[in-house]
């Protein structure tokens, strides 16, 4: 996730709020009122509440990707040819390529939540809305770099030298080093 930046004033920059850019290409048509839905930055918290206690112990369990949809309205012949080009050049990019690096996105409202890169979850065919107006809907998911390492530690299934503590040595070397220090301190405290 990128750091949030200032949101562009929609009154002074209204032309930037009617379209978005994906992979550097302007979206076709215009975004109607209420056309951007979802896109909330959430945090996954596990709440542990004790009986008869006030409050809870919170544990950060996840930072899920931002998800949402953008509706575009198409109503001119140019909008439809632009839509076909947008599908060909952007929306139909191989999912494996999207997963490898994501697609750069720009829409002024996304600055405050730091949304800069996405993958395409789905997109619709033009749907008739009446009076020559058609809508298409694009569903997007925030692309995030995979973490370099897994910080979750798991206990080893074997019983290597545990320093006399009786606990299995965890796979995470940081925890193993701390357990070794505890074992040494415990032995030193027991010495006459």
Backbone as CSV, one residue per row, in Angstrom:
resi,resn,N_x,N_y,N_z,CA_x,CA_y,CA_z,C_x,C_y,C_z
1,UNK,0.837,-1.175,0.000,0.000,0.000,0.000,0.879,1.234,0.000
2,UNK,0.556,2.175,-0.822,1.264,3.439,-0.849,0.734,4.347,0.252
3,UNK,1.575,5.288,0.667,1.123,6.256,1.676,0.062,7.156,1.074
4,UNK,-0.962,7.498,1.861,-1.994,8.396,1.359,-1.410,9.751,0.979
5,UNK,-2.002,10.360,-0.015,-1.596,11.700,-0.424,-2.845,12.575,-0.453
6,UNK,-2.678,13.879,-0.591,-3.847,14.762,-0.560,-4.842,14.441,-1.678
7,UNK,-6.111,14.514,-1.339,-7.178,14.284,-2.307,-7.383,15.556,-3.129
8,UNK,-7.462,15.415,-4.443,-7.678,16.578,-5.310,-9.085,17.126,-5.124
9,UNK,-9.195,18.421,-5.037,-10.474,19.107,-4.876,-11.377,18.799,-6.076
10,UNK,-12.550,18.169,-5.854,-13.423,17.815,-6.967,-14.074,19.029,-7.648
11,UNK,-14.098,20.164,-6.994,-14.684,21.352,-7.623,-13.688,21.965,-8.603
12,UNK,-12.441,22.113,-8.184,-11.420,22.700,-9.055,-10.928,21.709,-10.114
13,UNK,-11.068,20.416,-9.850,-10.546,19.378,-10.760,-11.655,18.426,-11.195
14,UNK,-12.833,18.936,-11.487,-13.987,18.075,-11.778,-13.746,17.150,-12.972
15,UNK,-12.956,17.587,-13.946,-12.690,16.735,-15.108,-11.964,15.447,-14.724
16,UNK,-11.166,15.460,-13.631,-10.440,14.266,-13.201,-11.329,13.283,-12.446
17,UNK,-12.488,13.736,-11.983,-13.387,12.894,-11.196,-14.408,12.157,-12.067
18,UNK,-14.439,12.418,-13.375,-15.412,11.781,-14.271,-14.844,10.575,-15.003
19,UNK,-13.539,10.346,-14.844,-12.863,9.219,-15.481,-11.824,8.688,-14.503
20,UNK,-11.267,7.549,-14.816,-10.113,7.053,-14.068,-9.108,6.539,-15.082
21,UNK,-7.885,6.341,-14.660,-6.860,5.788,-15.531,-6.450,4.425,-15.012
22,UNK,-6.332,3.487,-15.926,-5.863,2.152,-15.594,-4.755,1.817,-16.581
23,UNK,-3.579,1.516,-16.045,-2.397,1.255,-16.868,-2.085,2.459,-17.759
24,UNK,-2.380,3.664,-17.256,-2.089,4.898,-17.976,-3.088,5.246,-19.069
25,UNK,-4.157,4.467,-19.207,-5.149,4.692,-20.262,-6.438,5.199,-19.631
26,UNK,-6.977,6.300,-20.176,-8.232,6.861,-19.669,-9.384,5.904,-19.895
27,UNK,-10.272,5.832,-18.902,-11.470,5.005,-19.037,-12.414,5.639,-20.046
28,UNK,-13.211,4.840,-20.744,-14.160,5.380,-21.718,-15.401,5.937,-21.029
29,UNK,-16.178,6.746,-21.739,-17.420,7.284,-21.192,-17.157,8.159,-19.993
30,UNK,-18.100,8.160,-19.051,-17.956,8.936,-17.821,-18.433,8.099,-16.631
31,UNK,-17.960,8.477,-15.454,-18.410,7.828,-14.224,-19.648,8.585,-13.745
32,UNK,-20.810,7.914,-13.658,-22.016,8.607,-13.197,-22.004,8.810,-11.679
33,UNK,-22.928,9.604,-11.189,-23.092,9.813,-9.748,-23.278,8.447,-9.081
34,UNK,-22.515,8.194,-8.042,-22.595,6.912,-7.334,-21.924,5.770,-8.064
35,UNK,-21.113,6.078,-9.070,-20.493,5.039,-9.892,-19.264,4.382,-9.297
36,UNK,-18.727,4.947,-8.217,-17.568,4.343,-7.552,-18.050,3.794,-6.214
37,UNK,-17.995,2.465,-6.058,-18.531,1.817,-4.852,-17.478,0.916,-4.214
38,UNK,-17.535,0.849,-2.897,-16.575,0.008,-2.172,-15.322,0.807,-1.902
39,UNK,-14.181,0.233,-2.185,-12.877,0.873,-2.032,-12.689,1.469,-0.636
40,UNK,-12.852,0.639,0.383,-12.626,1.051,1.762,-11.374,0.355,2.288
41,UNK,-10.522,1.101,2.955,-9.321,0.535,3.566,-9.746,-0.084,4.893
42,UNK,-9.636,-1.401,4.998,-10.064,-2.122,6.198,-8.864,-2.750,6.880
43,UNK,-9.049,-3.066,8.149,-8.033,-3.764,8.912,-8.710,-4.919,9.624
44,UNK,-8.116,-6.089,9.548,-8.691,-7.264,10.204,-8.185,-7.374,11.630
45,UNK,-9.094,-7.220,12.572,-8.745,-7.331,13.983,-9.459,-8.528,14.594
46,UNK,-8.750,-9.283,15.419,-9.350,-10.355,16.201,-9.562,-9.793,17.598
47,UNK,-10.814,-9.805,18.065,-11.140,-9.270,19.383,-11.316,-10.427,20.370
48,UNK,-10.522,-10.413,21.425,-10.648,-11.426,22.472,-11.205,-10.731,23.705
49,UNK,-12.417,-11.154,24.095,-13.105,-10.541,25.226,-13.192,-11.556,26.357
50,UNK,-12.824,-11.122,27.548,-12.953,-11.983,28.717,-14.301,-11.764,29.383
51,UNK,-14.806,-12.814,30.016,-16.093,-12.690,30.721,-15.951,-11.717,31.881
52,UNK,-16.882,-10.821,31.976,-16.899,-9.874,33.077,-15.828,-8.808,33.006
53,UNK,-15.199,-8.650,31.858,-14.166,-7.623,31.725,-14.628,-6.538,30.775
54,UNK,-14.003,-5.400,30.918,-14.309,-4.291,30.031,-13.250,-4.242,28.942
55,UNK,-13.657,-3.947,27.718,-12.712,-3.861,26.621,-12.388,-5.220,26.029
56,UNK,-11.354,-5.251,25.233,-10.940,-6.489,24.569,-9.464,-6.396,24.220
57,UNK,-8.856,-7.543,24.048,-7.492,-7.602,23.543,-7.590,-7.694,22.032
58,UNK,-6.932,-6.783,21.341,-6.987,-6.752,19.876,-5.700,-7.308,19.293
59,UNK,-5.843,-8.173,18.308,-4.704,-8.728,17.596,-4.903,-8.458,16.115
60,UNK,-3.911,-7.836,15.508,-3.982,-7.577,14.069,-3.815,-8.903,13.342
61,UNK,-4.833,-9.295,12.593,-4.784,-10.583,11.901,-4.601,-10.439,10.397
62,UNK,-5.002,-9.307,9.843,-4.859,-9.148,8.393,-4.985,-7.691,7.998
63,UNK,-4.524,-7.402,6.818,-4.715,-6.107,6.177,-5.248,-6.429,4.787
64,UNK,-6.547,-6.720,4.685,-7.093,-7.195,3.417,-6.985,-6.146,2.313
65,UNK,-6.893,-6.605,1.075,-6.817,-5.652,-0.024,-8.136,-4.895,-0.188
66,UNK,-8.019,-3.689,-0.707,-9.187,-2.860,-1.011,-9.901,-3.475,-2.211
67,UNK,-11.237,-3.517,-2.158,-12.034,-4.025,-3.280,-13.128,-3.026,-3.589
68,UNK,-13.524,-2.967,-4.837,-14.633,-2.090,-5.196,-14.975,-2.197,-6.670
69,UNK,-15.942,-1.388,-7.075,-16.358,-1.403,-8.476,-16.516,0.020,-8.993
70,UNK,-16.315,0.161,-10.280,-16.514,1.438,-10.962,-17.479,1.197,-12.110
71,UNK,-18.556,2.003,-12.143,-19.525,1.946,-13.235,-19.210,3.073,-14.208
72,UNK,-19.234,2.754,-15.479,-19.041,3.752,-16.531,-20.302,3.815,-17.370
73,UNK,-20.679,5.026,-17.781,-21.823,5.156,-18.689,-21.310,5.483,-20.081
74,UNK,-21.838,4.747,-21.032,-21.470,4.905,-22.444,-22.706,5.364,-23.203
75,UNK,-22.582,6.443,-23.991,-23.758,6.877,-24.746,-23.432,7.525,-26.081
76,UNK,-22.167,7.555,-26.485,-21.835,8.071,-27.820,-21.116,6.971,-28.588
77,UNK,-21.109,7.050,-29.914,-20.356,6.051,-30.696,-18.883,5.994,-30.290
78,UNK,-18.294,7.138,-29.952,-16.900,7.163,-29.511,-16.729,6.389,-28.206
79,UNK,-17.715,6.520,-27.283,-17.650,5.784,-26.016,-17.561,4.280,-26.255
80,UNK,-18.333,3.782,-27.230,-18.342,2.338,-27.491,-17.047,1.868,-28.137
81,UNK,-16.488,2.640,-29.053,-15.206,2.239,-29.646,-14.085,2.358,-28.601
82,UNK,-14.169,3.394,-27.735,-13.191,3.520,-26.649,-13.304,2.351,-25.673
83,UNK,-14.539,1.886,-25.425,-14.746,0.732,-24.541,-14.082,-0.509,-25.123
84,UNK,-14.290,-0.752,-26.418,-13.665,-1.914,-27.061,-12.142,-1.846,-26.953
85,UNK,-11.573,-0.651,-27.159,-10.118,-0.490,-27.035,-9.658,-0.703,-25.594
86,UNK,-10.436,-0.208,-24.633,-10.096,-0.352,-23.208,-10.102,-1.829,-22.814
87,UNK,-11.087,-2.568,-23.306,-11.147,-4.012,-23.029,-9.915,-4.702,-23.603
88,UNK,-9.586,-4.385,-24.850,-8.457,-5.034,-25.523,-7.124,-4.685,-24.875
89,UNK,-6.915,-3.404,-24.586,-5.604,-2.946,-24.105,-5.398,-3.110,-22.605
90,UNK,-6.495,-3.137,-21.824,-6.329,-3.147,-20.378,-7.063,-4.307,-19.699
91,UNK,-8.357,-4.395,-19.886,-9.156,-5.341,-19.110,-8.882,-6.804,-19.443
92,UNK,-8.456,-7.087,-20.651,-8.224,-8.486,-21.021,-6.760,-8.903,-20.880
93,UNK,-5.988,-8.147,-20.114,-4.593,-8.523,-19.859,-4.571,-9.842,-19.095
94,UNK,-3.659,-10.709,-19.463,-3.524,-12.029,-18.848,-3.463,-11.909,-17.327
95,UNK,-4.308,-12.667,-16.596,-4.297,-12.597,-15.125,-2.938,-12.904,-14.500
96,UNK,-2.144,-13.769,-15.130,-0.819,-14.077,-14.598,0.068,-12.843,-14.627
97,UNK,-0.019,-12.071,-15.705,0.754,-10.830,-15.804,0.265,-9.823,-14.763
98,UNK,-1.055,-9.739,-14.575,-1.599,-8.832,-13.562,-1.098,-9.218,-12.175
99,UNK,-1.098,-10.515,-11.882,-0.684,-10.984,-10.568,0.791,-10.684,-10.321
100,UNK,1.602,-10.719,-11.365,3.035,-10.493,-11.216,3.363,-9.061,-10.833
101,UNK,2.629,-8.087,-11.375,2.994,-6.698,-11.114,1.819,-5.767,-10.885
102,UNK,0.606,-6.197,-11.122,-0.557,-5.335,-10.949,-0.658,-4.296,-12.051
103,UNK,-1.738,-3.528,-12.029,-1.970,-2.476,-13.008,-2.086,-1.144,-12.263
104,UNK,-1.335,-0.145,-12.708,-1.383,1.176,-12.076,-2.763,1.785,-12.284
105,UNK,-3.320,2.374,-11.218,-4.627,3.021,-11.297,-4.516,4.426,-10.727
106,UNK,-5.264,5.351,-11.348,-5.369,6.698,-10.802,-6.823,7.141,-10.846
107,UNK,-7.323,7.515,-9.681,-8.617,8.177,-9.529,-8.461,9.048,-8.294
108,UNK,-8.841,10.331,-8.348,-8.540,11.244,-7.239,-8.982,10.754,-5.865
109,UNK,-10.120,10.096,-5.764,-10.612,9.646,-4.456,-9.710,8.584,-3.836
110,UNK,-8.928,7.874,-4.653,-8.093,6.798,-4.132,-6.827,7.305,-3.447
111,UNK,-6.506,8.589,-3.599,-5.295,9.131,-2.987,-5.330,8.998,-1.471
112,UNK,-6.491,9.228,-0.865,-6.574,9.219,0.598,-6.456,7.824,1.203
113,UNK,-6.672,6.771,0.423,-6.517,5.409,0.954,-5.270,4.725,0.395
114,UNK,-4.490,5.462,-0.397,-3.231,4.922,-0.905,-3.398,3.805,-1.919
115,UNK,-4.496,3.805,-2.666,-4.725,2.763,-3.675,-4.066,3.187,-4.983
116,UNK,-3.036,2.442,-5.409,-2.296,2.802,-6.617,-2.159,1.662,-7.623
117,UNK,-2.393,0.427,-7.191,-2.199,-0.721,-8.067,-3.313,-1.734,-7.824
118,UNK,-3.881,-2.273,-8.910,-5.015,-3.190,-8.809,-4.857,-4.352,-9.783
119,UNK,-5.728,-5.344,-9.608,-5.951,-6.382,-10.609,-7.444,-6.374,-10.913
120,UNK,-7.807,-6.912,-12.057,-9.199,-6.906,-12.485,-9.860,-8.189,-12.026
121,UNK,-10.896,-8.037,-11.219,-11.661,-9.197,-10.772,-12.659,-9.601,-11.853
122,UNK,-13.381,-8.612,-12.411,-14.347,-8.893,-13.473,-14.765,-7.592,-14.148
123,UNK,-15.386,-7.743,-15.314,-15.998,-6.596,-15.993,-17.181,-7.112,-16.790
124,UNK,-18.164,-6.226,-16.962,-19.412,-6.641,-17.603,-19.463,-6.194,-19.058
125,UNK,-20.405,-6.774,-19.770,-20.737,-6.285,-21.108,-21.631,-5.053,-20.935
126,UNK,-21.725,-4.181,-21.939,-22.618,-3.022,-21.824,-24.066,-3.462,-21.579
127,UNK,-24.689,-2.846,-20.573,-26.076,-3.144,-20.227,-26.929,-1.911,-20.492
128,UNK,-28.020,-2.094,-21.243,-28.884,-0.974,-21.626,-29.605,-0.401,-20.409
129,UNK,-29.554,0.911,-20.254,-30.196,1.596,-19.133,-31.398,2.423,-19.584
130,UNK,-31.673,2.448,-20.883,-32.772,3.249,-21.429,-32.251,4.528,-22.053
131,UNK,-33.015,5.069,-23.000,-32.709,6.336,-23.673,-31.298,6.376,-24.256
132,UNK,-30.848,5.270,-24.824,-29.539,5.231,-25.476,-28.353,5.184,-24.531
133,UNK,-28.576,4.980,-23.246,-27.513,4.945,-22.238,-27.204,3.491,-21.888
134,UNK,-25.914,3.178,-21.828,-25.444,1.847,-21.448,-24.462,1.982,-20.300
135,UNK,-24.466,0.995,-19.406,-23.517,0.962,-18.292,-22.652,-0.287,-18.395
136,UNK,-21.397,-0.123,-18.014,-20.483,-1.253,-17.828,-19.956,-1.146,-16.398
137,UNK,-19.628,-2.291,-15.820,-19.139,-2.288,-14.443,-17.835,-3.063,-14.384
138,UNK,-16.855,-2.473,-13.718,-15.533,-3.081,-13.574,-15.279,-3.291,-12.090
139,UNK,-14.961,-4.525,-11.700,-14.652,-4.852,-10.304,-13.143,-5.007,-10.174
140,UNK,-12.566,-4.332,-9.177,-11.124,-4.294,-8.997,-10.745,-4.738,-7.589
141,UNK,-9.553,-5.311,-7.469,-8.986,-5.717,-6.181,-7.585,-5.119,-6.104
142,UNK,-7.241,-4.568,-4.962,-5.908,-3.991,-4.782,-4.842,-5.071,-4.929
143,UNK,-3.826,-4.775,-5.719,-2.682,-5.672,-5.860,-1.669,-5.284,-4.794
144,UNK,-1.130,-6.286,-4.121,-0.115,-6.036,-3.103,1.065,-6.955,-3.357
145,UNK,2.258,-6.431,-3.103,3.459,-7.249,-3.202,3.363,-8.389,-2.211
146,UNK,3.671,-9.615,-2.618,3.650,-10.694,-1.642,4.723,-10.449,-0.590
147,UNK,4.447,-10.796,0.685,5.447,-10.572,1.730,6.691,-11.411,1.471
148,UNK,7.843,-10.878,1.860,9.117,-11.569,1.637,9.198,-12.859,2.451
149,UNK,8.696,-12.824,3.682,8.724,-14.014,4.527,7.429,-14.099,5.307
150,UNK,7.148,-15.279,5.760,5.979,-15.490,6.591,6.407,-15.282,8.044
151,UNK,5.742,-14.374,8.765,6.154,-14.097,10.134,5.498,-15.035,11.137
152,UNK,4.599,-15.889,10.681,3.952,-16.838,11.574,4.945,-17.926,11.921
153,UNK,5.038,-18.254,13.196,5.948,-19.325,13.582,5.133,-20.566,13.911
154,UNK,5.693,-21.703,13.591,5.040,-22.967,13.909,6.046,-23.848,14.633
155,UNK,5.554,-24.655,15.524,6.422,-25.547,16.291,6.924,-26.661,15.396
156,UNK,8.148,-27.060,15.619,8.738,-28.156,14.871,8.120,-29.465,15.331
157,UNK,7.958,-30.415,14.416,7.355,-31.691,14.788,8.385,-32.632,15.410
158,UNK,9.655,-32.309,15.307,10.685,-33.132,15.931,11.029,-32.536,17.285
159,UNK,11.794,-33.258,18.040,12.166,-32.780,19.366,13.664,-32.550,19.439
160,UNK,14.162,-31.484,18.796,15.593,-31.203,18.883,15.944,-30.690,20.283
161,UNK,17.236,-30.462,20.510,17.683,-29.968,21.807,16.914,-28.698,22.152
162,UNK,16.180,-28.762,23.241,15.339,-27.632,23.639,15.937,-26.867,24.804
163,UNK,17.185,-27.140,25.136,17.835,-26.435,26.234,17.272,-26.808,27.590
164,UNK,16.567,-27.934,27.673,16.014,-28.387,28.935,14.679,-27.773,29.292
165,UNK,14.102,-26.981,28.402,12.830,-26.324,28.734,11.638,-27.228,28.509
166,UNK,11.798,-28.277,27.673,10.683,-29.177,27.392,9.802,-28.705,26.252
167,UNK,10.041,-27.498,25.749,9.223,-26.962,24.651,9.899,-27.278,23.327
168,UNK,9.111,-27.611,22.293,9.718,-27.847,20.992,10.322,-26.554,20.447
169,UNK,11.389,-26.686,19.694,12.035,-25.513,19.109,11.212,-25.035,17.921
170,UNK,10.811,-23.774,17.923,10.021,-23.269,16.809,10.878,-23.095,15.559
171,UNK,10.212,-23.017,14.422,10.895,-22.832,13.150,11.452,-21.414,13.054
172,UNK,10.777,-20.432,13.632,11.206,-19.043,13.549,12.497,-18.875,14.358
173,UNK,13.596,-18.498,13.710,14.882,-18.416,14.409,14.909,-17.356,15.504
174,UNK,14.101,-16.306,15.388,14.073,-15.270,16.421,13.519,-15.836,17.727
175,UNK,12.463,-16.635,17.623,11.871,-17.239,18.815,12.806,-18.288,19.388
176,UNK,13.465,-19.050,18.521,14.413,-20.062,18.986,15.544,-19.409,19.771
177,UNK,16.045,-18.259,19.295,17.127,-17.562,19.994,16.655,-17.062,21.353
178,UNK,15.424,-16.536,21.413,14.882,-16.077,22.696,14.699,-17.231,23.670
179,UNK,14.220,-18.374,23.174,14.046,-19.539,24.049,15.383,-20.040,24.572
180,UNK,16.400,-19.965,23.735,17.730,-20.394,24.167,18.245,-19.467,25.264
181,UNK,18.010,-18.156,25.117,18.421,-17.206,26.154,17.681,-17.475,27.466
182,UNK,16.382,-17.770,27.372,15.593,-18.075,28.573,16.143,-19.316,29.262
183,UNK,16.462,-20.342,28.478,17.005,-21.585,29.060,18.322,-21.309,29.763
184,UNK,19.209,-20.510,29.166,20.502,-20.191,29.790,20.322,-19.404,31.078
185,UNK,19.393,-18.430,31.069,19.119,-17.626,32.260,18.521,-18.483,33.375
186,UNK,17.649,-19.420,32.988,17.037,-20.320,33.971,18.105,-21.189,34.621
187,UNK,19.015,-21.725,33.811,20.102,-22.552,34.353,21.005,-21.742,35.270
188,UNK,21.281,-20.490,34.871,22.141,-19.633,35.691,21.478,-19.312,37.025
189,UNK,20.163,-19.143,37.024,19.439,-18.834,38.262,19.410,-20.027,39.210
190,UNK,19.440,-21.233,38.677,19.398,-22.457,39.486,20.771,-22.811,40.048
191,UNK,21.846,-22.265,39.490,23.209,-22.603,39.927,23.436,-22.085,41.344
192,UNK,24.174,-22.901,42.200,24.401,-22.509,43.600,25.329,-21.344,43.759
